Amino acid sequence: MTATAPALEFSTTLTSNPVPVERRSQVLANPGFGTNFTDHMVTATWTPDGWHDAELRPYAPLALDPATAVLHYAQAIFEGLKAYRRDDGSIWVFRPRANGERMLRSAARMALPELPVESFVEAIELLVRADADWVPSGGETSLYLRPFMFASEVFLGVRPAKQVTFCVIASPAGAYFASGVQPVDIWLSSDYTRAAPGGTGAVKCAGNYAASLVAQQEAIEHGCDQVCFLDAVERKWVEELGGMNLYFVHANGSIVTPELTGSILEGITRDSIITLAADRGYKVDERRISIDEWRDGVASGDITEVFACGTAAVVTPIGRLAWEGGEVSMGAEPGPVTQEIRAALLDVQYGRADDAHGWMHRIA
Ligand SMILES: *Cc1c(COP(=O)(O)O)cnc(C)c1O
């Protein structure tokens, strides 16, 4: 990575045409996920002489020339984090610097420019302050923030783009599970892998998701919700879901998550749970776990709970693992450890518990 780039200077142009209050109230009453966006966005442009035109401005479509590089070669990365409104009305985000640091690593892998972490955090602060009225309140609602960066140069040659756009948009999000936490069913993909050694699995690039979609489709066809991917070499080691990391709870009370191998995404939720579970006295191991250990462990009673984790769905119990010719069931109800970890994380995020690790960042 190059020497730290200078921080961006943001200018502000507020919208003269905000979404009418009644419409916004309607959206906030039933936000869903990823379909409604706030009044503003942040954009900035990079060229080889540095970042410029950093701006908070009215939310609007981007005009893209058909030869814009990202449309052809997918040089694109993104992040995802949430702003939470507390009962006292204040607004906080969870570990935004960790997302900024991960975006730096993603950018380095995808030959995209370095965006200073402080500028990443400032972009989020500007957007959330301008659109504070869009942060829902109550239950497990939040304002989902989507920073992303892509090759915006108009050029069909294959090389790292010399013009790049950074953008942050925001979308009110409802509780992921409208009717309480429901265990999800997982399909074990045998035809497809998500990430290979030396590939892009450890970074949040758009192409990882594109490549996971047919496996996801296969999961749906088999009556499942999500896909579990194995390692690409031995097809033996459990890696993660298409967009969530995995945790296993053992009968002896220890908790295991697959160790980071370079092809597993370094989830901030995953990382936070390692700390939170240890705080609560659990023994947490990061090690390889084979698909046979999962199947046999559930059958023998050694593995009592399995859950997935990520920003969008927080902590999600896994009820069933199915594959071509078989399945094991972890149970139709969320397990006690899953529920405890889930509550512990949400309590920090919504300010109901002490923030012992300094994870929360106040914005408004
Ligand atoms: C984003 C993502 C996760 C979860 O990361 P968080 O930082 O916890 O939201 C897990 N796996 C993949 C593949 C992801 O893209």
The ligand as an SDF file (V2000), in Angstrom:
LIG
                    3D

 15 15  0  0  0  0  0  0  0  0999 V2000
  -19.8200   -8.6580    4.0400 C   0  0  0  0  0  0  0  0  0  0  0  0
  -19.6160  -10.1270    4.1190 C   0  0  0  0  0  0  0  0  0  0  0  0
  -19.6580  -10.8330    5.3390 C   0  0  0  0  0  0  0  0  0  0  0  0
  -20.0280  -10.1720    6.6490 C   0  0  0  0  0  0  0  0  0  0  0  0
  -19.1910   -9.1370    6.9860 O   0  0  0  0  0  0  0  0  0  0  0  0
  -19.6450   -8.0770    8.0920 P   0  0  0  0  0  0  0  0  0  0  0  0
  -18.5160   -7.1270    8.1520 O   0  0  0  0  0  0  0  0  0  0  0  0
  -19.8450   -8.8350    9.3390 O   0  0  0  0  0  0  0  0  0  0  0  0
  -20.9240   -7.4830    7.6060 O   0  0  0  0  0  0  0  0  0  0  0  0
  -19.3780  -12.1800    5.3280 C   0  0  0  0  0  0  0  0  0  0  0  0
  -19.1070  -12.8340    4.1850 N   0  0  0  0  0  0  0  0  0  0  0  0
  -19.0800  -12.1990    2.9910 C   0  0  0  0  0  0  0  0  0  0  0  0
  -18.7650  -12.9720    1.7740 C   0  0  0  0  0  0  0  0  0  0  0  0
  -19.3330  -10.8320    2.9220 C   0  0  0  0  0  0  0  0  0  0  0  0
  -19.2940  -10.2080    1.7420 O   0  0  0  0  0  0  0  0  0  0  0  0
  1  2  1  0
  2  3  1  0
  2 14  2  0
  3  4  1  0
  3 10  2  0
  4  5  1  0
  5  6  1  0
  6  7  2  0
  6  8  1  0
  6  9  1  0
 10 11  1  0
 11 12  2  0
 12 13  1  0
 12 14  1  0
 14 15  1  0
M  END
$$$$
